[in-house]
Amino acid sequence: NLATHVTGDCFSACTRAYIAGRVRTVAPDARLGFHRYRIDAAYPIPFADIDTEQQRDRAYFRSRGVDEAFLARMHDAVPPNLWLPASQVLLAAGVAHRISTDPQ
């Protein structure tokens, strides 16, 4: 039941914490950045399945009210690139509830 508010940059795993907010706001100049998941290890990581983790988080975003068109695109950018949707896209997709300088 916490509210989440972004005033600057919220990239990568930060977006998962942000979407957990009951009420989600972004400052007018805030940026949320999304990308495909990856593991930066030069050795195998047992039991780690990037595709499964992406699907699990996509389902979580869906459960938080994010629309399908946004979900279909949110993991398209390949790191180090990011998809930085405009605030209006975040609002229309249900990622953010409103643009505000006040997190209340």
All heavy atoms as an XYZ file, in Angstrom:
816
protein
N       0.800     -1.210      0.000
C       0.000      0.000      0.000
C       0.838      1.268      0.000
O       0.366      2.306      0.413
C      -0.961      0.013      1.179
C      -2.073     -0.992      1.004
O      -2.515     -1.241     -0.123
N      -2.529     -1.586      2.084
N       2.088      1.175     -0.442
C       2.945      2.351     -0.515
C       2.767      3.053     -1.848
O       2.439      2.431     -2.861
C       4.416      1.955     -0.363
C       4.817      1.350      0.980
C       6.264      0.914      0.935
C       4.595      2.346      2.104
N       3.006      4.352     -1.861
C       3.037      5.120     -3.102
C       4.483      5.156     -3.583
O       5.414      5.170     -2.780
C       2.526      6.524     -2.854
N       4.667      5.140     -4.888
C       6.006      5.287     -5.449
C       6.021      6.531     -6.329
O       5.048      6.851     -7.007
C       6.443      4.044     -6.245
O       5.438      3.711     -7.209
C       6.685      2.861     -5.322
N       7.162      7.235     -6.295
C       7.314      8.485     -7.026
C       8.737      8.556     -7.563
O       9.687      8.305     -6.824
C       7.029      9.665     -6.098
C       7.170     11.003     -6.749
N       6.261     11.464     -7.677
C       8.106     11.966     -6.609
C       6.637     12.672     -8.073
N       7.755     12.994     -7.436
N       8.881      8.906     -8.836
C      10.200      9.056     -9.441
C      10.425     10.525     -9.756
O       9.592     11.166    -10.400
C      10.325      8.206    -10.731
C      11.656      8.473    -11.422
C      10.182      6.730    -10.417
N      11.567     11.044     -9.283
C      11.908     12.442     -9.547
C      13.047     12.573    -10.549
O      13.244     13.634    -11.110
C      12.328     13.159     -8.251
O      13.441     12.474     -7.676
C      11.182     13.208     -7.265
N      13.808     11.516    -10.759
C      14.948     11.555    -11.683
C      14.877     10.375    -12.627
O      13.909     10.201    -13.347
N      15.916      9.545    -12.570
C      15.980      8.360    -13.421
C      15.672      7.105    -12.632
O      16.157      6.928    -11.514
C      17.383      8.214    -14.028
C      17.695      9.302    -15.041
O      16.753      9.944    -15.538
O      18.890      9.500    -15.334
N      14.872      6.247    -13.210
C      14.542      4.936    -12.639
C      14.711      3.937    -13.779
O      13.827      3.797    -14.628
C      13.110      4.947    -12.103
S      12.528      3.360    -11.450
N      15.875      3.308    -13.825
C      16.210      2.425    -14.929
C      16.335      0.988    -14.450
O      16.648      0.727    -13.291
C      17.547      2.824    -15.564
C      17.581      4.194    -16.187
C      18.792      4.791    -16.467
C      16.428      4.887    -16.506
C      18.856      6.033    -17.059
C      16.477      6.144    -17.096
C      17.703      6.718    -17.377
N      16.083      0.071    -15.361
C      16.343     -1.350    -15.153
C      15.500     -1.895    -14.000
O      14.288     -1.757    -14.003
C      17.851     -1.562    -14.944
O      18.196     -2.902    -15.065
N      16.145     -2.509    -13.001
C      15.413     -3.132    -11.898
C      14.622     -2.125    -11.065
O      13.645     -2.493    -10.416
C      16.377     -3.904    -10.996
N      14.995     -0.874    -11.109
C      14.244      0.158    -10.382
C      12.786      0.191    -10.828
O      11.891      0.447    -10.022
C      14.895      1.516    -10.594
S      13.990      2.895     -9.869
N      12.534     -0.095    -12.099
C      11.157     -0.044    -12.598
C      10.279     -1.094    -11.931
O       9.079     -0.888    -11.760
C      11.108     -0.200    -14.126
O      11.649     -1.461    -14.501
C      11.874      0.927    -14.816
N      10.875     -2.211    -11.545
C      10.104     -3.249    -10.851
C       9.680     -2.773     -9.465
O       8.549     -2.998     -9.034
C      10.884     -4.550    -10.751
C       9.984     -5.693    -10.303
C      10.683     -7.027    -10.396
N       9.783     -8.152    -10.313
C       9.027     -8.476     -9.272
N       9.018     -7.733     -8.188
N       8.256     -9.544     -9.294
N      10.567     -2.105     -8.763
C      10.198     -1.539     -7.460
C       9.146     -0.448     -7.638
O       8.182     -0.370     -6.874
C      11.432     -0.977     -6.766
N       9.293      0.366     -8.658
C       8.338      1.449     -8.919
C       6.928      0.900     -9.173
O       5.953      1.401     -8.607
C       8.808      2.277    -10.119
C       7.809      3.316    -10.546
C       7.657      4.492     -9.830
C       7.002      3.108    -11.655
C       6.712      5.439    -10.215
C       6.068      4.048    -12.049
C       5.925      5.212    -11.327
O       4.993      6.137    -11.704
N       6.815     -0.126     -9.998
C       5.499     -0.649    -10.380
C       4.763     -1.259     -9.186
O       3.549     -1.418     -9.214
C       5.612     -1.649    -11.553
C       4.292     -1.778    -12.321
C       6.073     -3.017    -11.076
C       3.908     -0.569    -13.092
N       5.476     -1.558     -8.111
C       4.850     -2.123     -6.912
C       4.012     -1.097     -6.168
O       3.177     -1.460     -5.336
C       5.914     -2.694     -5.974
N       4.193      0.185     -6.473
C       3.453      1.227     -5.769
C       1.952      1.153     -6.012
O       1.501      0.884     -7.115
N       1.213      1.371     -4.972
C      -0.253      1.398     -5.103
C      -0.687      2.601     -5.925
O      -1.563      2.519     -6.772
C      -0.896      1.439     -3.720
C      -2.408      1.370     -3.780
C      -2.984      1.117     -2.396
N      -4.423      1.042     -2.488
C      -5.239      1.918     -1.929
N      -4.756      2.915     -1.217
N      -6.526      1.772     -2.055
N      -0.064      3.747     -5.649
C      -0.228      4.957     -6.451
C       1.154      5.294     -6.987
O       2.106      5.425     -6.226
C      -0.785      6.131     -5.614
C      -0.833      7.405     -6.433
C      -2.151      5.774     -5.051
N       1.239      5.429     -8.319
C       2.537      5.652     -8.961
C       2.539      6.997     -9.676
O       1.724      7.232    -10.565
C       2.824      4.527     -9.951
C       2.859      3.158     -9.278
C       3.172      2.042    -10.254
N       2.182      1.825    -11.280
C       1.121      1.021    -11.171
N       0.889      0.364    -10.044
N       0.280      0.878    -12.181
N       3.464      7.866     -9.249
C       3.581      9.185     -9.860
C       4.996      9.386    -10.376
O       5.945      8.746     -9.903
C       3.219     10.300     -8.861
O       4.067     10.202     -7.706
C       1.764     10.201     -8.420
N       5.107     10.285    -11.352
C       6.409     10.664    -11.895
C       6.475     12.182    -11.967
O       5.483     12.843    -12.274
C       6.667     10.064    -13.299
C       6.834      8.565    -13.236
C       5.587     10.437    -14.284
N       7.640     12.723    -11.667
C       7.857     14.155    -11.852
C       7.870     14.441    -13.353
O       8.122     13.544    -14.159
C       9.184     14.566    -11.202
N       7.590     15.685    -13.739
C       7.527     16.004    -15.165
C       8.781     15.632    -15.953
O       8.686     15.274    -17.119
C       7.296     17.524    -15.177
C       6.626     17.803    -13.870
C       7.224     16.816    -12.897
N       9.948     15.705    -15.340
C      11.194     15.393    -16.056
C      11.770     14.020    -15.695
O      12.891     13.693    -16.058
C      12.231     16.478    -15.809
C      12.558     16.655    -14.329
O      11.803     16.123    -13.480
O      13.547     17.336    -14.013
N      11.009     13.211    -14.986
C      11.477     11.866    -14.602
C      11.547     10.962    -15.823
O      10.837     11.159    -16.804
C      10.535     11.265    -13.563
N      12.425      9.951    -15.735
C      12.558      8.990    -16.834
C      12.576      7.574    -16.267
O      13.296      7.297    -15.314
C      13.845      9.226    -17.616
C      13.935     10.588    -18.236
C      15.160     10.783    -19.090
N      16.384     10.398    -18.401
C      17.547     10.136    -19.016
N      17.633     10.206    -20.317
N      18.610      9.813    -18.317
N      11.772      6.706    -16.860
C      11.807      5.281    -16.557
C      12.418      4.582    -17.760
O      12.022      4.855    -18.898
C      10.403      4.731    -16.287
C       9.903      4.859    -14.839
C       9.645      6.297    -14.479
C       8.674      4.026    -14.629
N      13.394      3.714    -17.506
C      14.104      3.056    -18.598
C      13.972      1.544    -18.528
O      14.169      0.943    -17.475
N      13.652      0.937    -19.658
C      13.401     -0.496    -19.748
C      14.361     -1.135    -20.759
O      14.727     -0.504    -21.755
C      11.953     -0.749    -20.190
C      10.945     -0.163    -19.254
C      10.556      1.165    -19.371
C      10.399     -0.930    -18.237
C       9.622      1.717    -18.500
C       9.467     -0.389    -17.365
C       9.080      0.934    -17.498
N      14.726     -2.393    -20.517
C      15.577     -3.133    -21.443
C      15.396     -4.632    -21.246
O      14.822     -5.084    -20.251
C      17.052     -2.749    -21.276
C      17.608     -3.078    -19.923
N      17.997     -4.346    -19.558
C      17.836     -2.293    -18.846
C      18.451     -4.334    -18.314
N      18.353     -3.094    -17.852
N      15.913     -5.368    -22.199
C      15.931     -6.831    -22.119
C      16.822     -7.243    -20.951
O      17.814     -6.585    -20.655
C      16.491     -7.392    -23.428
C      16.588     -8.898    -23.476
C      17.083     -9.366    -24.833
N      16.275     -8.847    -25.929
C      15.137     -9.384    -26.356
N      14.667    -10.470    -25.785
N      14.466     -8.843    -27.356
N      16.480     -8.321    -20.288
C      17.288     -8.799    -19.160
C      18.558     -9.468    -19.657
O      18.607     -9.995    -20.769
C      16.488     -9.790    -18.321
C      15.350     -9.172    -17.534
C      14.966     -7.850    -17.723
C      14.667     -9.914    -16.612
C      13.926     -7.295    -16.992
C      13.617     -9.370    -15.881
C      13.253     -8.063    -16.080
O      12.226     -7.525    -15.361
N      19.571     -9.468    -18.797
C      20.841    -10.118    -19.130
C      21.578    -10.472    -17.848
O      21.292     -9.926    -16.776
C      21.704     -9.218    -19.992
C      22.224     -8.023    -19.208
C      23.167     -7.190    -20.012
N      23.593     -6.046    -19.200
C      24.264     -5.048    -19.653
N      24.609     -5.005    -20.907
N      24.611     -4.053    -18.864
N      22.519    -11.375    -17.991
C      23.442    -11.701    -16.904
C      24.835    -11.375    -17.413
O      25.249    -11.868    -18.462
C      23.361    -13.188    -16.501
C      21.985    -13.506    -15.925
C      24.471    -13.532    -15.504
C      21.776    -14.972    -15.576
N      25.547    -10.528    -16.694
C      26.895    -10.131    -17.087
C      27.939    -10.984    -16.377
O      28.756    -10.484    -15.622
C      27.137     -8.658    -16.752
C      26.406     -7.722    -17.672
O      26.085     -8.136    -18.799
O      26.148     -6.577    -17.269
N      27.902    -12.268    -16.634
C      28.880    -13.177    -16.030
C      29.555    -13.958    -17.148
O      28.917    -14.343    -18.124
C      28.197    -14.127    -15.056
N      30.834    -14.189    -17.001
C      31.595    -14.930    -18.001
C      31.541    -16.437    -17.737
O      32.286    -17.188    -18.345
C      33.034    -14.438    -18.002
N      30.670    -16.845    -16.844
C      30.545    -18.255    -16.476
C      29.058    -18.581    -16.347
O      28.233    -17.701    -16.162
C      31.267    -18.517    -15.150
C      30.905    -17.530    -14.078
C      29.786    -17.733    -13.269
C      31.653    -16.367    -13.890
C      29.424    -16.804    -12.302
C      31.294    -15.437    -12.933
C      30.186    -15.661    -12.145
O      29.825    -14.738    -11.194
N      28.700    -19.843    -16.474
C      27.281    -20.205    -16.376
C      26.727    -19.972    -14.965
O      27.412    -20.189    -13.977
C      27.245    -21.695    -16.716
C      28.647    -22.128    -16.890
C      29.560    -20.963    -16.752
N      25.493    -19.540    -14.921
C      24.797    -19.326    -13.657
C      23.723    -20.419    -13.561
O      22.731    -20.370    -14.287
C      24.130    -17.934    -13.593
C      25.123    -16.816    -13.900
C      23.440    -17.737    -12.257
C      26.196    -16.635    -12.869
N      23.931    -21.404    -12.694
C      22.948    -22.492    -12.590
C      21.565    -21.971    -12.184
O      21.450    -21.049    -11.375
C      23.519    -23.398    -11.505
C      24.902    -22.942    -11.253
C      25.031    -21.558    -11.775
N      20.575    -22.529    -12.780
C      19.174    -22.246    -12.454
C      18.727    -20.831    -12.823
O      17.651    -20.415    -12.421
C      18.876    -22.516    -10.972
C      19.354    -23.853    -10.507
C      20.440    -23.965     -9.663
C      18.734    -25.008    -10.950
C      20.891    -25.207     -9.249
C      19.179    -26.245    -10.545
C      20.258    -26.350     -9.692
N      19.544    -20.087    -13.560
C      19.150    -18.750    -13.998
C      18.620    -18.853    -15.426
O      19.299    -19.349    -16.312
C      20.334    -17.790    -13.940
N      17.411    -18.403    -15.612
C      16.791    -18.417    -16.929
C      16.225    -17.022    -17.192
O      15.172    -16.656    -16.666
C      15.692    -19.477    -16.988
C      15.038    -19.587    -18.343
O      15.194    -18.670    -19.180
O      14.351    -20.590    -18.565
N      16.936    -16.257    -18.000
C      16.574    -14.873    -18.268
C      15.168    -14.768    -18.854
O      14.384    -13.901    -18.471
C      17.607    -14.227    -19.216
C      18.960    -14.134    -18.522
C      17.158    -12.864    -19.689
C      18.969    -13.286    -17.288
N      14.843    -15.632    -19.813
C      13.515    -15.565    -20.434
C      12.403    -15.792    -19.418
O      11.383    -15.105    -19.435
C      13.400    -16.566    -21.579
C      14.284    -16.183    -22.757
O      14.556    -14.977    -22.933
O      14.703    -17.095    -23.495
N      12.615    -16.742    -18.521
C      11.611    -17.001    -17.480
C      11.457    -15.793    -16.565
O      10.337    -15.412    -16.204
C      11.991    -18.251    -16.660
O      12.028    -19.368    -17.546
C      11.019    -18.503    -15.528
N      12.567    -15.175    -16.195
C      12.513    -13.992    -15.328
C      11.797    -12.832    -16.018
O      10.989    -12.135    -15.402
C      13.913    -13.564    -14.893
C      14.588    -14.552    -13.964
C      13.778    -14.830    -12.711
O      13.230    -13.883    -12.111
O      13.693    -16.003    -12.308
N      12.075    -12.636    -17.303
C      11.382    -11.579    -18.044
C       9.891    -11.834    -18.101
O       9.085    -10.917    -17.892
C      11.926    -11.487    -19.481
C      13.031    -10.532    -19.625
C      13.431    -10.316    -21.078
O      14.410     -9.660    -21.242
N      12.764    -10.792    -22.089
N       9.509    -13.063    -18.365
C       8.086    -13.406    -18.426
C       7.419    -13.221    -17.070
O       6.284    -12.733    -16.987
C       7.896    -14.845    -18.932
C       8.276    -15.038    -20.376
C       7.506    -14.131    -21.313
O       6.333    -13.845    -21.114
N       8.174    -13.647    -22.346
N       8.110    -13.594    -16.018
C       7.567    -13.427    -14.658
C       7.343    -11.943    -14.350
O       6.292    -11.553    -13.837
C       8.525    -14.047    -13.645
C       8.006    -14.020    -12.217
C       8.949    -14.713    -11.265
N       8.986    -16.136    -11.583
C      10.081    -16.887    -11.574
N      11.244    -16.368    -11.244
N      10.028    -18.157    -11.875
N       8.317    -11.109    -14.691
C       8.161     -9.681    -14.424
C       7.125     -9.047    -15.342
O       6.383     -8.159    -14.924
C       9.502     -8.968    -14.530
C      10.376     -9.217    -13.303
O       9.892     -9.864    -12.344
O      11.533     -8.766    -13.289
N       7.033     -9.508    -16.582
C       5.992     -9.007    -17.490
C       4.609     -9.325    -16.906
O       3.712     -8.479    -16.907
C       6.153     -9.627    -18.873
C       5.183     -9.053    -19.888
C       5.449     -9.585    -21.280
N       6.623     -8.933    -21.836
C       7.641     -9.578    -22.396
N       7.644    -10.885    -22.501
N       8.659     -8.906    -22.877
N       4.454    -10.533    -16.368
C       3.179    -10.910    -15.740
C       2.905    -10.033    -14.516
O       1.751     -9.652    -14.255
C       3.192    -12.389    -15.355
N       3.947     -9.716    -13.761
C       3.777     -8.852    -12.594
C       3.313     -7.455    -13.022
O       2.385     -6.891    -12.438
C       5.070     -8.779    -11.783
C       4.934     -7.918    -10.557
C       4.052     -8.279     -9.538
C       5.641     -6.741    -10.423
C       3.897     -7.484     -8.411
C       5.492     -5.944     -9.300
C       4.624     -6.320     -8.302
O       4.464     -5.532     -7.196
N       3.944     -6.893    -14.059
C       3.526     -5.584    -14.566
C       2.065     -5.649    -15.027
O       1.296     -4.734    -14.787
C       4.430     -5.134    -15.717
C       5.651     -4.372    -15.282
C       6.636     -4.967    -14.506
C       5.830     -3.060    -15.672
C       7.772     -4.278    -14.120
C       6.961     -2.346    -15.282
C       7.937     -2.946    -14.501
N       1.693     -6.744    -15.699
C       0.307     -6.921    -16.145
C      -0.630     -6.895    -14.935
O      -1.682     -6.251    -14.969
C       0.170     -8.234    -16.904
C      -1.216     -8.485    -17.470
C      -1.285     -9.791    -18.254
N      -0.455     -9.735    -19.451
C       0.651    -10.477    -19.654
N       1.043    -11.363    -18.752
N       1.340    -10.353    -20.767
N      -0.251     -7.596    -13.872
C      -1.095     -7.648    -12.671
C      -1.237     -6.277    -12.010
O      -2.182     -6.048    -11.256
C      -0.551     -8.661    -11.658
O       0.566     -8.132    -10.953
N      -0.316     -5.373    -12.312
C      -0.355     -4.025    -11.749
C      -1.088     -3.053    -12.669
O      -1.105     -1.854    -12.440
C       1.067     -3.517    -11.482
C       1.923     -4.408    -10.573
C       1.368     -4.570     -9.191
N       1.343     -3.282     -8.520
C       0.481     -2.944     -7.579
N      -0.424     -3.797     -7.166
N       0.524     -1.755     -7.036
N      -1.696     -3.581    -13.755
C      -2.544     -2.760    -14.606
C      -1.896     -2.192    -15.850
O      -2.472     -1.329    -16.506
N      -0.701     -2.667    -16.209
C      -0.017     -2.162    -17.398
C      -0.610     -2.824    -18.644
O      -0.855     -4.032    -18.657
C       1.502     -2.420    -17.297
C       2.217     -1.980    -18.557
C       2.065     -1.703    -16.069
N      -0.826     -2.025    -19.693
C      -1.486     -2.557    -20.887
C      -0.559     -3.416    -21.748
O       0.659     -3.347    -21.650
C      -2.174     -1.453    -21.687
C      -1.241     -0.616    -22.545
O      -0.147     -1.051    -22.903
O      -1.647      0.511    -22.884
N      -1.178     -4.230    -22.575
C      -0.465     -5.235    -23.371
C       0.502     -4.637    -24.388
O       1.564     -5.196    -24.627
C      -1.455     -6.166    -24.075
C      -2.190     -7.093    -23.130
C      -1.277     -8.043    -22.356
O      -0.296     -8.565    -22.928
O      -1.553     -8.266    -21.165
N       0.150     -3.520    -25.001
C       1.050     -2.915    -25.996
C       2.364     -2.491    -25.338
O       3.443     -2.677    -25.911
C       0.373     -1.725    -26.666
N       2.281     -1.954    -24.137
C       3.490     -1.561    -23.409
C       4.295     -2.806    -23.041
O       5.511     -2.852    -23.230
C       3.116     -0.778    -22.149
C       4.293     -0.152    -21.460
C       4.633      1.163    -21.712
C       5.059     -0.873    -20.551
C       5.716      1.753    -21.088
C       6.137     -0.301    -19.912
C       6.474      1.021    -20.180
N       3.623     -3.822    -22.532
C       4.301     -5.061    -22.132
C       5.023     -5.708    -23.305
O       6.124     -6.251    -23.138
C       3.294     -6.048    -21.540
C       2.622     -5.615    -20.241
C       1.512     -6.588    -19.882
C       3.629     -5.487    -19.123
N       4.434     -5.629    -24.478
C       5.038     -6.236    -25.661
C       6.348     -5.548    -26.042
O       7.220     -6.160    -26.638
C       4.065     -6.175    -26.832
N       6.498     -4.298    -25.651
C       7.690     -3.530    -26.030
C       8.712     -3.361    -24.910
O       9.863     -3.034    -25.172
C       7.237     -2.155    -26.517
C       8.359     -1.348    -27.039
C       7.937     -0.125    -27.776
N       9.139      0.575    -28.195
C       9.181      1.838    -28.500
N       8.085      2.556    -28.467
N      10.306      2.402    -28.851
N       8.342     -3.578    -23.681
C       9.194     -3.153    -22.570
C      10.546     -3.857    -22.481
O      11.473     -3.311    -21.909
C       8.445     -3.196    -21.246
C       8.381     -4.454    -20.513
S       7.446     -4.139    -18.982
C       7.821     -5.612    -18.123
N      10.698     -5.012    -23.087
C      11.990     -5.708    -23.050
C      12.679     -5.745    -24.416
O      13.550     -6.563    -24.648
C      11.810     -7.130    -22.513
C      11.407     -7.173    -21.079
N      10.325     -7.904    -20.642
C      11.915     -6.570    -19.986
C      10.207     -7.745    -19.329
N      11.144     -6.935    -18.910
N      12.303     -4.850    -25.305
C      12.892     -4.844    -26.647
C      14.302     -4.269    -26.709
O      15.121     -4.722    -27.492
C      12.009     -4.070    -27.630
C      10.791     -4.866    -28.075
O      10.685     -6.057    -27.725
O       9.933     -4.272    -28.760
N      14.590     -3.245    -25.921
C      15.910     -2.609    -25.978
C      16.971     -3.567    -25.442
O      16.783     -4.226    -24.430
C      15.920     -1.310    -25.178
N      18.073     -3.643    -26.150
C      19.183     -4.518    -25.746
C      20.221     -3.672    -25.018
O      20.700     -2.671    -25.562
C      19.806     -5.203    -26.981
C      21.004     -6.056    -26.581
C      18.757     -6.044    -27.704
N      20.570     -4.041    -23.769
C      21.551     -3.261    -23.021
C      22.859     -3.132    -23.810
O      23.229     -4.061    -24.505
C      21.777     -4.073    -21.746
C      20.549     -4.917    -21.616
C      20.099     -5.182    -23.023
N      23.484     -1.993    -23.741
C      23.295     -0.899    -22.780
C      22.201      0.090    -23.173
O      22.017      1.100    -22.501
C      24.653     -0.220    -22.753
C      25.158     -0.370    -24.152
C      24.665     -1.734    -24.603
N      21.489     -0.157    -24.256
C      20.408      0.740    -24.668
C      19.206      0.595    -23.738
O      19.014     -0.450    -23.125
C      19.981      0.440    -26.100
C      21.109      0.671    -27.077
O      21.771      1.696    -27.031
N      21.340     -0.287    -27.939
N      18.415      1.645    -23.675
C      17.192      1.665    -22.876
C      16.050      2.193    -23.724
O      16.250      3.042    -24.596
C      17.337      2.606    -21.675
C      18.278      2.205    -20.561
C      18.500      3.385    -19.629
C      17.723      1.023    -19.796
N      14.852      1.697    -23.445
C      13.645      2.328    -23.977
C      13.199      3.302    -22.899
O      12.974      2.917    -21.745
C      12.571      1.286    -24.267
C      11.272      1.868    -24.715
C      11.087      2.922    -25.582
C       9.969      1.458    -24.311
N       9.745      3.174    -25.752
C       9.033      2.286    -24.976
C       9.494      0.464    -23.456
C       7.660      2.153    -24.818
C       8.129      0.328    -23.301
C       7.219      1.169    -23.979
N      13.088      4.571    -23.251
C      12.701      5.637    -22.327
C      11.375      6.237    -22.794
O      11.349      7.269    -23.466
C      13.785      6.722    -22.278
C      15.160      6.251    -21.805
C      16.227      7.290    -22.122
C      15.128      5.954    -20.324
N      10.254      5.589    -22.477
C       8.963      6.109    -22.936
C       8.647      7.459    -22.298
O       8.975      7.708    -21.135
C       7.965      5.039    -22.498
C       8.662      4.218    -21.480
C      10.127      4.371    -21.687
N       8.002      8.303    -23.083
C       7.584      9.619    -22.593
C       6.557      9.461    -21.477
O       5.873      8.437    -21.379
C       6.989     10.424    -23.748
N       6.451     10.485    -20.651
C       5.506     10.460    -19.528
C       4.092     10.149    -19.982
O       3.373      9.404    -19.311
C       5.519     11.802    -18.791
O       6.777     12.034    -18.217
N       3.688     10.700    -21.107
C       2.333     10.451    -21.606
C       2.134      8.986    -21.980
O       1.041      8.438    -21.811
C       2.023     11.363    -22.802
C       1.957     12.832    -22.433
C       0.951     13.130    -21.328
O      -0.128     12.555    -21.263
N       1.318     14.039    -20.425
N       3.183      8.330    -22.455
C       3.116      6.897    -22.760
C       2.970      6.106    -21.463
O       2.167      5.176    -21.378
C       4.363      6.440    -23.556
C       4.397      4.923    -23.712
C       4.404      7.123    -24.918
N       3.728      6.495    -20.440
C       3.633      5.828    -19.133
C       2.224      5.958    -18.563
O       1.681      4.998    -18.016
C       4.656      6.407    -18.157
C       6.124      6.226    -18.530
C       7.016      7.027    -17.580
C       6.517      4.757    -18.529
N       1.632      7.131    -18.711
C       0.256      7.346    -18.227
C      -0.745      6.512    -19.007
O      -1.591      5.824    -18.419
C      -0.123      8.826    -18.344
C       0.506      9.782    -17.351
C       0.183     11.222    -17.747
C       0.041      9.499    -15.941
N      -0.660      6.569    -20.316
C      -1.619      5.857    -21.163
C      -1.539      4.347    -20.968
O      -2.550      3.648    -21.054
C      -1.384      6.211    -22.633
N      -0.345      3.854    -20.667
C      -0.145      2.412    -20.502
C      -0.497      1.918    -19.107
O      -0.522      0.712    -18.867
C       1.308      2.050    -20.819
N      -0.733      2.825    -18.163
C      -1.039      2.408    -16.798
C       0.185      2.177    -15.940
O       0.085      1.666    -14.825
N       1.360      2.558    -16.445
C       2.582      2.431    -15.643
C       2.567      3.491    -14.550
O       2.779      3.198    -13.377
C       3.849      2.559    -16.527
C       5.113      2.537    -15.676
C       3.886      1.458    -17.574
N       2.314      4.726    -14.945
C       2.187      5.833    -13.984
C       0.718      6.222    -13.887
O      -0.027      6.111    -14.863
C       3.019      7.029    -14.436
N       0.319      6.663    -12.714
C      -1.054      7.119    -12.521
C      -1.213      8.611    -12.779
O      -2.278      9.063    -13.166
C      -1.538      6.783    -11.107
C      -1.627      5.306    -10.873
N      -1.032      4.699     -9.800
C      -2.212      4.322    -11.596
C      -1.274      3.388     -9.853
N      -1.971      3.142    -10.937
N      -0.137      9.378    -12.518
C      -0.194     10.805    -12.815
C       1.212     11.400    -12.814
O       2.141     10.849    -12.236
C      -1.116     11.554    -11.876
C      -0.651     11.712    -10.475
C      -1.669     12.546     -9.663
N      -1.194     12.738     -8.337
C      -1.378     11.880     -7.327
N      -2.059     10.783     -7.511
N      -0.886     12.130     -6.139
N       1.306     12.540    -13.484
C       2.538     13.340    -13.492
C       2.361     14.407    -12.437
O       1.359     15.132    -12.431
C       2.784     13.974    -14.867
C       2.914     12.878    -15.929
C       4.024     14.853    -14.841
C       2.910     13.376    -17.347
N       3.328     14.477    -11.529
C       3.172     15.387    -10.407
C       4.520     15.705     -9.793
O       5.403     14.856     -9.741
C       2.282     14.740     -9.352
O       2.213     15.517     -8.188
N       4.674     16.915     -9.295
C       5.861     17.254     -8.513
C       5.702     16.840     -7.074
O       6.647     16.777     -6.316
C       6.150     18.763     -8.582
O       4.987     19.464     -8.117
C       6.480     19.196     -9.994
N       4.456     16.513     -6.705
C       4.141     16.115     -5.330
C       3.807     14.617     -5.303
O       2.848     14.192     -5.942
C       2.935     16.922     -4.843
C       2.523     16.572     -3.421
O       3.232     15.808     -2.740
O       1.463     17.053     -2.997
N       4.595     13.807     -4.592
C       4.338     12.370     -4.571
C       3.046     11.971     -3.860
O       2.652     10.827     -3.894
C       5.558     11.796     -3.840
C       6.104     12.912     -3.029
C       5.754     14.177     -3.784
N       2.371     12.880     -3.207
C       1.137     12.563     -2.493
C       0.061     12.387     -3.484
O      -0.888     12.620     -3.772
C       0.817     13.635     -1.474
C       1.913     13.805     -0.465
C       2.004     12.660      0.538
O       0.996     12.167      0.997
N       3.191     12.248      0.882
